[in-house]
């Protein structure tokens, strides 16, 4: 496992520079949790001697619903764009033409990006924290948006994100060096 990056050919803005390297593990976890829930429900029902075909179908349906809720979006970035692929579709946002970057706090934190063309993408900030190459592509393009005057008032979310990534990087350095 490591950093997965590819270089774009000169003039090719569509080639991805960075991918979410934690996606596969999160997808496996989602499948595992859904299977575990389904297995536990069926086991308890079987031990109580109340398992029927209808109840087994219900437990399977609950497992599938949990899988759909937990399934992570797959995020990749290239110069000028960020793509988030989920079970319900693909969202692409032009990161060099950002007009809004919002950090929504709550139970499920989200970074909401909007570009000048009206496109919108949401992603979990933990994806950027766990994948510095994704953050570097987004940060460089966001700076371009600021320089062009497109992103005027929503720089706070980017500063918060940069602060979180700096803290995580410092923790990693301390952990690797044994300082903690």
N, C-alpha and C positions, 0 to 999 in steps of 0.2 A: 504494500500500500504506500502510497506517497502522493506527491503532487502530480496531478495529470494535467499537463498543458501541452498545447500544440501551437506551432507557429503558423501564422497566416502568410500566405504568399503575398508578395507586394501588390497592393491594389485590391486585394481580396478582403473585403470587410465582413464577409459572411462566415469565414472560417472561425470556429470557436477558439478562444484563447484559454478559457478556464471552465472547468466543470465542478459541480458539487461532488466531492469525493466521499461524502458521508451518506449519499443517497442510498446506495445498495444496502448498507447496514440498517438504515432506518426502514427500508422496505421489508427486509427480512424480519425486523422486530414487529412491524405491523402484521405480517402474516403469522408470526409466532403468537402474538397476543390474541389475534382473532381465533386461531386454531385452539389455543389453550382455553379461551372462554367457551367455545363450542364443545370441546371435550369435557370440561368440567360440568357444564349444564347437562349434557347427555349422561355423564357418569352419575351425577346426583339423581337424575330422573330414573335411571336404570336401577340404582340401588334402592330407590323408593318404590320400585316396581310399578311406576306410572308412565313409563316411556311408551309412546305410541308413534306411529308414522307421522301424524300431524304435529305432535310435540317435537319430534326430531327435526322436522322441517322448520318449525319455529326457531329452534335453537340454532340451526344452520343459518337461517335468515339473520338472526342476531349477530352471528359471527361475521357474516358478509357485510352487514351494516357497520360493525366495528372496523373491519378492514377498510371500507370506503372512507370512514372518518379519519383513520390514522395514516392512510397512504400519503407519503410525502410528495411534494412537487419536485420535479427535477429541474435544476437551475443551471444555465450555462450563459457565458458572456463572451462577447467579441467586441472589438473596437466599435463603439457607436450603438451597441444594442445589448439587451439582456432578455433572455427567453426563459419563461417559467412554464413547464409542461406538467399538467396535473391530469387526473382521470377525466376531468370535465372540459379539457381543451388546452390550447396553447396560447399564452399571452406574451407578446413581444413589445418591448418599449425601447424607444430610441434614447439611449442614455446620454448622447451628446446633444440632445434637444429637450432636456428635462425642464418642465415648468413648475413641478411640484414634487416634493419629497416629504412625506408625512410619516411620523412614527406613531402608530396607534398602540397605546398601552392598554392593558387589560389582561384577561386570562391568557389569551393567545396573542402575543405581541406580533405586530406586522409592520413591515416597511412598505409603504404604498408609494409607487413611482408613477408619475404621469408625464407624458411628453407633449410637445407642441402639436402633434397630430391627433391628440385626444386618446391615445392608447394608454392603458393602465395595467400595471402588474403589481401583485402583492407577493411578498416573500417573507419568510421567517428570518429575523436578524441573525439568528444562530447559524444560518447557512453561511452568511458573510463572515462571521466570527471564526467558524471552523475552516473556512476556505479563503485564506488571504489573497490568492490570485484573483478570485471573483471580486473581492473588495477593491483591489488595486485597479482593475479595469473600470469598475463603477465609479470609483473616486476620481480617476483621471478624466473620465467623460463628464462627470458632474462639474468638475472644475472648468471644463470647456463651456458647459451651459452657463455657468456663472460669468465667465469672461465675455460671452456673447450677450449677456443681459437677459437671458431667458429665465433663469432661476434666480429670482430676486429676494424672496422673503423666507424661503423654506430651508435655509442652510443649517438651521439648528439640528434637524434630524441627522444630517450628515456629520455634524460635529459630535453628536451623541454616539453615533455609530463608530466614528474614528476613536473616540474615547474608550468605548467598550473593547474595540479591537486592540488598542494600545495596552489596556489592562490585561487582556488575555495573553498578549504576546509577552508582557513582563512576567506574568505568572508562569508561562511556559519556560522562559529563560531561567527564572529562579528555580523551577522544579528540575530542569535538566542539569543545572549547575550545582544542585544540592543545597541551595540556600534556603528555600521555602521559608 
